[in-house]
Amino acid sequence: MSSEELTSTKAARPLRRDAQRNRDALVDAARSIFASEGLDAPLEQIARQAGVAIGTLYRNFPTRMDLVEAIFVGKLRTWLESAEQALDMDDAWEAFAFYLEKLCELQAHDRGFNDLASMRFPHAACMERTQGHINELSRRIVERAQREGAVRPDVTVEDLALVIWAHTRISEATSEVCPAAWRRHLGLMLDAFRAARARPLPEPPMRPEEVYQAMVSLGDSSTCTG
């Protein structure tokens, strides 16, 4: 599925003005609360901040994942577009660095999107529709940089998951005290990915099934309900 095909909901009849106002308030509240507290945030808190009853939330978003999709479909589209843009760039290393930077920018200071990007909720509908395409584009970005001798040959696309997981924790830890610290970490990681003067790594890369199992274990630790 391409970025142009990614949509949040099917076309529907316009809502009444008051119903649309309630829906917009719920989306705004969820975006703020998910960003600060993550996808486990209580739905009652979101309804309260939106100024509506919890029943109104469930009428608009029957499940938590429906609400997640409404909030993050735009960021997922930007993720895909960034990968597509990277593949259109002439310089393979610049494309690789650009792609990682854009992904980290999307994650920065948004715990909800961190949860989604790190696959703590791997069965979210919006991720299921795009995960395969994102992985394929990521693989092409890595392999092109390797063919041009820019990225070390022992890197796999699964190694990018380690960057995402590390960035999640760094962003959470530094968002209040040093909001740009993640850029320093990314710079260090980019140097580690360079082919020049690369040394043998002490462990083999994770296999795709191991990455998935790790993602599921993150999801199992969640208290997400609804």
N, C-alpha and C positions, 0 to 999 in steps of 0.2 A: 504494500500500500504506500503510495507516494504522499508527500505533504499536501498535495492538492486534493487528495481523496480523503484526508482525515477530517472528519466533521464530528461535532459534539452530539448532536441530536438530529433526528429526522424532522423535516418540515412539519409544522403543526399550525392549527388555527391560532391567530393572535389571542393572547390572554386579555381578559378585562384589565382596565387600567389599574385597579387596586390589586388584582392578582399579580400583574407584572411588577408592580412596586414591591410586593412582598417577596417575589422571586429574586428581584435585583438586590433587595436588602439581605436576603439569605446568602446569595453568592458573594456579596461584598464582605459580609461577616465571616463566612467560611474561608475566604481568601486570606483575610487578616489573621484569623485564629489558627488555621492550618500552617501558615507561614511561621508563626511564633511558637506553636506547640506541637506541630506534626499532625499526621493523619489520625492519630488516636484521640484527638481532642473530643470532649463530650459534645454530642450533637445538641444537647439541651443548652449548652453554653452558646452555641452558634445561634440557636433560635432566640435565646434571651437577648443577645447583642443585636440581632436583627429586629427585635421588638415584635416577634410573632410567637404564637403557640407552637409547641413541638409538633402538634398535628398538622399545622400548616407546612412545616418543613417536610414531613413525610408525604404530604399530598404532592408536593413539588418534586421531591427526591425520595422515592420509596426505599432506597438503600443508601448506605454511606458511599458506595462506589459510584452511584449516580451523581452524587454531589461532587465527588472527587473528579469525575470526568468533566463535569461542567466547569470546574475551576481550572483544570490543567490541560485541557485539550489545546489551548493556544500555545502553551509552552512546549508541548510535545510536537506541535507543528513547527515551531521555531527550531527545535532540536533536529528534526528531519531536514528542514531547509538549510540549516548550518552544514549538515553533512553533504547535502547536494551541492552547496556552494563550495565547500572544500574540494570536492571532486572536480569542479570546474576551474580551480586555480592551477596556474602553470607550474609552480614550484611545489613539489611533493612535500618537502619538509615544512614549508610555510603553511601548506594545507593541513598537515597533521597538527601543527602547533595551534593554528586557528581553530580547528575543530575542538581540541581539548579546552582551549580557553573559552569558547562559546558555551560548551557544556558546563564548565565550572561557573561561568557567569550566571547561567540559568539556575544552578544549584545555590549560589551564594545567598545566605541569609533567608532561605526559604525552606524550613524544615519539612513542610509538606511535600514539596517537589523533591527534596532529598530522599524522603521515604519512597517516593515513586521511582526516582531514577536509580536508587540502590535496590529496587525490587523488593522492598519489604512487603509489598502487596502485589506479588507477581501475577495474580489473577484479576487485577483491575482491568475492566473491559478495554479502556483506552490504551493500556499497555499491551494487552494481548493482540490488538489489531496492528500495532506498530513495532513490536519488539523484534520480529523477524527481519523487517525491512531496515530498522536501525542497525541491527547486528551486521547485516550484509553490507550496508554502506560503510560502517566502521571497519569491517574487514578489508574492503577495497581501499580505504584511506591508508591503513597500515601497510598493506601489501604493495601499494604503489610507492610509498616512501621507502620500503625495503628494496624494491627493484632499482631505485635510483641511488641506493647506497646511503640514504640519510638516516634511516632508523635501523637499529641493531637487528640482525637477522633472527635472533632467538625470541623476539617479541611476538606475542599472539594477541588477538583481539580480546581474549579473556583477561589479559593483563590490564586492560583499560578499566575493568571492573574494580581493580584494586585502587586505581586513581579516584574513581567515583566514591568508593567507600571511605577512603582516607579523607577526601575533600568534605564529605558529609560531617565527619567529626571535627575537622579543623574549623569549618564554617560555624558550627554550633559553639565551639569553645571560644572563638575570637570575635564573634559578631559584635559584642558590646565593647570590647577593649581595644581591638585592632582589626577593623573590618576588612582591610585589604591584605591581611596576613596570608590568605589563601593564594594570592598571586606569587608571593615568594616561594611557597611550597610548590606551586605549579612550575615555576622556573627551575627549581631543583629537579623536579620529576622530568621535565623536558630534557635537561642535560643528561639524565640517566637513560633516556630513550635513544640518545644519539649513537650512531654507529661508531663514530671516531673513538678510538681507545677503549672500546667496550671490553670488559673482562667477563670470563665465564660466570654464570649465575649459580648459586649454591643449590637451587631447587628447580625442578622442571616446572613449566607453566601448568596452571590448573586446567583440567579438561572441562569442556563445556558442561558436562553433567555435574561436575563438582561445583562449578560456578552456580548452576541452577540450585543444587542442594543447599549451597550457602545462602542463596537468596531466600529459599523457602524457610530455612532456619531463622532468618531475620524476621520473616513474616510470622512464624510460629511464636516468636517472643512478643509479638504485638498483642495488645489488649483490645484491638479494633473490633467493634461490634456494630451492628446496625446495617 
